[in-house]
């Protein structure tokens, strides 16, 4: 019996990309705002600098500001579907570094491990590969929808 593989309905694929963009970007955005302004229980810039130093990373001005601003900009771009492949790849790199910094905590995030940042790294890499879809600013402004037909 021959096996038939159907290509996904473009409208469903675009809905899935929109859902992934809103979720992934929507998780990045408040974390960046927490680092920058201390919102949502975040550490603010001084606390973020302390966190960076705790990981043995440089934390002198303006690095914490630039990292927090990058996370906000990347999150916003992913949510809006603007420059999606680049924004999602930058977000994936940021989270891959977070995962690497948490490797001593083991796998499980509840014990300070790398599971959670790796989940978001993979999600953002998928968006970087697929693009923003038809329901994105990439499609509206640049007529570029990514991998969807």
C-alpha positions as CSV (number, residue, x, y, z in Angstrom):
1,X,0.0,0.0,0.0
2,X,1.6,3.3,-1.1
3,X,2.2,5.9,1.6
4,X,1.0,9.4,0.8
5,X,2.5,12.4,2.6
6,X,0.4,15.5,2.4
7,X,2.1,19.0,2.4
8,X,0.8,21.1,5.3
9,X,-1.9,23.6,4.5
10,X,-0.2,27.0,4.1
11,X,-2.7,28.7,6.3
12,X,-2.2,26.2,9.1
13,X,1.6,26.5,8.7
14,X,1.4,30.2,9.0
15,X,-0.8,30.0,12.0
16,X,1.8,27.6,13.6
17,X,4.6,30.1,12.8
18,X,2.6,33.0,14.3
19,X,2.0,30.9,17.4
20,X,5.7,30.1,17.7
21,X,6.7,33.7,17.1
22,X,4.3,35.1,19.7
23,X,5.3,32.5,22.2
24,X,9.1,32.6,21.7
25,X,9.3,36.4,21.3
26,X,6.8,36.8,24.1
27,X,9.1,34.9,26.5
28,X,12.2,36.8,25.4
29,X,10.7,40.3,25.7
30,X,9.8,40.4,29.4
31,X,13.1,38.7,30.4
32,X,14.9,41.5,28.6
33,X,12.6,44.2,30.2
34,X,13.3,42.6,33.6
35,X,17.1,42.8,33.0
36,X,16.9,46.4,31.8
37,X,14.2,48.0,34.1
38,X,13.7,45.4,36.9
39,X,10.2,44.8,35.6
40,X,8.4,41.4,36.2
41,X,10.6,40.7,39.2
42,X,13.8,41.0,37.0
43,X,17.1,42.1,38.4
44,X,17.5,45.4,36.7
45,X,20.8,46.4,35.1
46,X,22.8,46.3,38.3
47,X,21.5,42.9,39.3
48,X,22.0,41.7,35.7
49,X,25.6,42.8,35.9
50,X,26.0,40.9,39.1
51,X,24.5,37.8,37.5
52,X,27.0,38.1,34.6
53,X,29.9,38.4,37.0
54,X,28.6,35.3,38.9
55,X,29.0,33.4,35.7
56,X,32.5,34.7,35.3
57,X,31.6,37.0,32.4
58,X,32.6,40.6,31.9
59,X,29.9,43.0,33.3
60,X,31.4,46.4,32.8
61,X,29.3,49.2,31.3
62,X,27.8,49.1,28.6
63,X,27.7,45.2,28.3
64,X,24.7,44.5,30.5
65,X,22.7,47.4,28.8
66,X,23.6,46.0,25.4
67,X,22.6,42.5,26.2
68,X,19.3,43.5,27.8
69,X,18.5,45.8,24.9
70,X,19.4,43.0,22.4
71,X,17.1,40.6,24.2
72,X,14.2,43.2,24.1
73,X,14.8,44.0,20.4
74,X,15.1,40.3,19.4
75,X,11.9,39.5,21.3
76,X,10.0,42.3,19.7
77,X,11.3,41.4,16.2
78,X,10.3,37.8,16.7
79,X,6.8,38.7,17.9
80,X,6.3,41.0,15.0
81,X,7.9,38.7,12.5
82,X,10.4,41.5,11.5
83,X,13.8,40.2,10.2
84,X,12.7,36.9,11.7
85,X,15.6,34.7,10.6
86,X,18.2,37.1,11.9
87,X,16.3,38.0,15.1
88,X,15.5,34.3,15.9
89,X,19.1,33.3,15.3
90,X,20.3,36.0,17.6
91,X,17.8,34.9,20.3
92,X,18.9,31.3,19.8
93,X,22.5,32.2,20.3
94,X,21.7,34.2,23.5
95,X,19.8,31.2,24.9
96,X,22.4,28.7,23.8
97,X,24.9,30.7,25.8
98,X,22.4,30.6,28.8
99,X,22.2,26.9,28.4
100,X,26.0,26.5,28.3
101,X,26.3,28.7,31.5
102,X,23.8,26.4,33.2
103,X,25.3,23.1,32.2
104,X,26.8,22.6,35.7
105,X,23.3,22.6,37.1
106,X,22.6,19.4,35.1
107,X,19.6,18.9,32.7
108,X,16.5,19.9,34.7
109,X,15.7,23.6,34.8
110,X,14.1,23.2,38.3
111,X,17.6,22.4,39.6
112,X,19.3,25.2,37.6
113,X,20.0,23.1,34.6
114,X,20.0,23.8,30.9
115,X,16.7,22.1,29.8
116,X,14.6,25.3,29.5
117,X,17.0,27.5,27.6
118,X,17.7,24.6,25.2
119,X,14.0,24.2,24.5
120,X,13.8,27.9,23.5
121,X,17.1,27.6,21.6
122,X,15.6,24.9,19.4
123,X,12.3,26.8,19.0
124,X,14.1,29.9,17.9
125,X,16.4,28.0,15.5
126,X,13.3,26.5,13.9
127,X,11.9,30.0,13.4
128,X,15.3,31.2,12.0
129,X,15.1,28.4,9.5
130,X,11.4,28.8,8.5
131,X,11.1,32.5,8.6
132,X,8.1,34.5,9.9
133,X,5.4,33.2,7.6
134,X,2.7,35.1,5.8
135,X,1.4,36.7,8.9
136,X,4.6,38.7,9.6
137,X,6.0,42.1,9.0
138,X,8.6,40.3,6.8
139,X,5.8,39.3,4.5
140,X,4.1,42.7,4.6
141,X,7.1,44.9,4.2
142,X,9.5,42.8,2.2
143,X,7.3,40.2,0.5
144,X,9.4,37.6,2.2
145,X,7.4,34.9,4.0
146,X,10.1,32.3,4.6
147,X,9.7,28.6,3.9
148,X,5.9,28.6,3.7
149,X,4.4,28.5,0.1
